[in-house]
Amino acid sequence: MPTRSHSNILLRTLSPDDAALLEPHFEPVDLPLRYVLERPKVAIEHVYFPLSGLASIVALAGRDKQVEVGIFGGEGMSGTAIVLENDTSPYKCFMQIGGEGLRVRGERLRKAMDESPTLRAKFLRYANYMSVQTTQTAVANTHSQLEERLCRWLLMCHDRMGGDKLGLTHEFLSTMLGVRRAGVTLAVHILEGRGLIRATRGCIEIVDREGLEVCADGIYGLAEAEYARLFGVSPREWLS
């Protein structure tokens, strides 16, 4: 199993008996930028548990349009469709920031959940959290201004990456927010003008996290509190 200093919350919090059901079947894997974890409507072969990096769950709208509906890092996993007794997902899931992880075959995970009600309950709680995160994204996209939504996504990325410098391009941010790059550029300039961030090519540095939380105007924090309620630790604390 991964060490506490560089691990995945879901795996770190398994009981010894539940961990023993999965540990022999884990395969260490590099997760480079753009590595695809799931493809829409394609049978899920492996379930991934990132140890580092950041994965995006993206909804496809037409041939060329896509918008991010969820993210996860070392606090999460891919393959929630399997947890919910499905074989495929309508979404694409891939690495937006490269890292490392562990993976297990989908059928092995399903068998382990069949053998252990507590393991199934653990992953069902995670699936519930992801539904809350996705719902909050929909609320933000519908009712919040662009700079507020950008604050939320920056905070979510900051939670999962550690350190204040985030390797985020405007292209990535435009996908996250479902807007044109020109809109992202404007929103970045607004946050820079408020002294909340500092942007350079391919990198955004968090200068004032508390200010970002205020600017997010309530659309950040609910899903994070739900995760803490379910697992006893917030996504931001997974690196500690």
C-alpha positions in Angstrom: 0.0 0.0 0.0 1.2 3.6 -0.5 2.8 5.4 2.4 0.9 8.0 4.4 3.1 10.8 3.1 2.3 10.1 -0.5 -1.0 8.2 -0.8 -4.7 8.2 -1.6 -7.2 9.0 1.1 -9.7 6.3 0.1 -7.0 3.6 0.4 -5.4 5.1 3.5 -8.6 4.9 5.4 -9.6 1.3 4.5 -9.8 -1.2 7.3 -6.9 -3.8 7.2 -9.4 -6.5 6.1 -10.7 -4.4 3.2 -7.2 -3.3 2.2 -6.2 -7.0 2.0 -8.8 -7.6 -0.6 -7.3 -5.1 -3.0 -3.6 -4.7 -2.1 -2.4 -7.9 -3.9 -4.1 -6.7 -7.1 -2.8 -3.1 -7.3 -0.5 -2.2 -10.2 1.6 1.0 -9.9 1.1 3.2 -12.9 2.4 6.5 -14.3 -0.4 8.9 -15.0 1.1 11.5 -17.5 -0.7 14.5 -18.8 -3.7 13.6 -21.0 -3.6 10.0 -19.9 -7.1 8.6 -20.4 -8.7 6.8 -17.4 -12.2 6.3 -18.9 -13.7 6.8 -22.3 -17.4 7.6 -22.9 -19.5 4.5 -23.4 -16.5 2.2 -23.4 -16.3 -0.6 -20.9 -14.1 0.4 -17.9 -11.2 -2.0 -17.7 -9.3 -0.5 -14.8 -10.1 1.7 -11.8 -7.5 4.3 -10.9 -6.5 5.7 -7.5 -4.2 8.7 -8.0 -1.4 9.3 -5.6 -0.5 12.6 -7.2 -1.7 14.7 -10.1 -5.2 15.9 -11.0 -7.9 14.1 -13.1 -10.8 15.7 -14.9 -14.2 14.3 -15.6 -15.5 15.9 -18.8 -18.9 16.0 -20.4 -18.9 16.1 -24.2 -21.4 18.3 -25.9 -21.4 17.8 -29.6 -18.2 17.2 -31.7 -16.0 19.9 -30.3 -17.5 21.2 -27.1 -16.6 19.9 -23.7 -16.9 21.1 -20.1 -15.5 19.7 -16.9 -18.1 18.4 -14.5 -15.7 17.1 -11.8 -12.2 16.7 -10.6 -10.3 14.4 -8.3 -6.7 13.8 -7.1 -5.3 11.8 -4.2 -8.6 12.0 -2.4 -10.5 10.1 -5.0 -10.8 7.4 -7.7 -12.1 6.8 -11.2 -14.6 4.1 -11.9 -17.6 5.2 -9.9 -19.8 3.7 -12.6 -18.5 0.3 -11.5 -19.2 1.2 -7.8 -22.8 1.9 -9.0 -23.0 -1.5 -10.8 -22.5 -0.2 -14.3 -19.8 -1.0 -16.8 -19.5 2.3 -18.7 -19.7 6.0 -18.1 -21.0 8.7 -20.5 -18.1 10.9 -19.5 -14.4 11.1 -20.4 -11.9 11.1 -17.6 -8.3 12.0 -18.1 -5.3 13.5 -16.4 -5.1 17.3 -16.6 -2.0 17.4 -14.4 0.3 14.3 -14.6 1.1 12.2 -11.6 1.3 8.6 -10.3 -1.2 6.1 -9.1 -2.4 2.6 -8.5 -4.9 0.7 -10.6 -6.9 -2.4 -10.2 -9.0 -4.3 -12.8 -12.7 -3.3 -12.7 -13.9 -6.9 -12.2 -11.5 -7.4 -9.3 -12.9 -4.3 -7.6 -16.4 -5.5 -8.2 -15.6 -8.9 -6.7 -14.0 -7.2 -3.6 -17.1 -5.1 -3.0 -19.2 -8.3 -3.3 -17.0 -9.9 -0.6 -17.1 -6.9 1.7 -20.1 -4.7 2.5 -17.9 -2.2 4.3 -15.7 -1.8 1.2 -18.8 -1.3 -0.9 -20.1 1.3 1.6 -16.8 3.2 1.5 -16.9 3.6 -2.3 -20.6 4.3 -2.4 -19.9 7.2 0.0 -17.3 8.5 -2.4 -19.8 8.2 -5.3 -22.2 10.2 -3.2 -19.6 12.9 -2.7 -18.9 13.1 -6.4 -22.6 13.6 -7.1 -22.6 16.5 -4.7 -19.5 18.0 -6.4 -21.1 17.7 -9.8 -24.3 19.2 -8.6 -22.4 22.2 -7.1 -20.7 22.6 -10.5 -24.1 22.8 -12.2 -25.2 25.4 -9.6 -22.1 27.5 -10.1 -22.3 27.3 -13.9 -26.0 28.5 -13.7 -25.9 31.2 -11.1 -22.4 32.5 -10.6 -20.2 35.0 -12.4 -17.2 33.7 -14.3 -14.7 35.1 -11.8 -16.5 33.4 -8.9 -16.5 30.1 -10.8 -12.8 30.5 -11.5 -12.1 31.1 -7.8 -13.9 27.9 -7.0 -11.9 25.8 -9.5 -8.6 27.3 -8.4 -9.4 26.5 -4.8 -10.3 22.9 -5.8 -7.1 22.5 -7.7 -5.1 24.1 -4.8 -6.7 21.5 -2.5 -5.4 18.7 -4.5 -2.0 19.8 -5.8 -0.1 21.2 -2.7 2.0 24.3 -3.0 0.8 27.6 -4.3 2.0 27.4 -7.9 -0.5 25.5 -10.1 0.4 24.3 -13.6 -2.8 25.5 -15.3 -3.0 26.8 -18.8 -5.8 29.0 -20.1 -6.8 26.1 -22.3 -7.3 24.0 -19.3 -9.2 26.7 -17.5 -11.5 27.3 -20.5 -12.4 23.6 -20.4 -13.0 23.6 -16.7 -15.3 26.6 -17.0 -16.9 25.9 -20.3 -16.1 29.3 -21.8 -13.8 30.8 -24.4 -10.2 31.5 -23.6 -10.8 35.2 -24.0 -13.3 35.0 -21.1 -10.7 33.1 -19.0 -8.1 35.7 -19.7 -10.4 38.5 -18.5 -11.4 36.6 -15.4 -7.7 35.9 -14.6 -6.9 39.6 -15.0 -9.8 40.5 -12.6 -8.4 38.2 -9.9 -4.9 39.5 -10.5 -6.1 43.0 -10.1 -7.6 42.1 -6.8 -4.3 40.6 -5.6 -5.7 37.1 -5.3 -3.4 35.3 -7.8 -0.4 35.9 -10.0 -0.5 34.5 -13.5 2.4 33.6 -15.8 2.5 31.4 -18.9 1.2 28.0 -17.9 1.2 28.7 -14.2 -1.1 30.4 -11.7 0.2 31.2 -8.3 -2.3 31.5 -5.4 -1.4 34.7 -3.5 -4.5 35.1 -1.2 -6.4 31.9 -0.6 -8.8 33.4 1.9 -9.5 36.2 -0.6 -10.3 33.5 -3.2 -12.8 31.8 -0.8 -14.5 35.2 -0.2 -14.6 35.9 -4.0 -16.1 32.4 -4.6 -19.2 33.8 -2.8 -20.4 30.5 -1.3 -20.0 28.2 -4.3 -16.9 26.6 -2.8 -17.0 24.6 0.4 -20.2 22.6 0.4 -18.8 19.5 -1.4 -15.6 19.8 0.5 -17.5 19.7 3.8 -19.5 16.7 2.6 -16.2 14.9 1.9 -14.9 15.7 5.4 -18.2 14.5 6.9 -18.0 11.2 5.0 -14.3 10.5 5.4 -13.1 12.5 8.4 -10.7 14.6 6.4 -11.1 17.3 3.7 -9.7 17.0 0.2 -7.1 19.7 1.1 -5.8 17.7 4.0 -4.9 14.6 1.9 -1.3 15.7 1.4 -0.7 16.2 5.2 
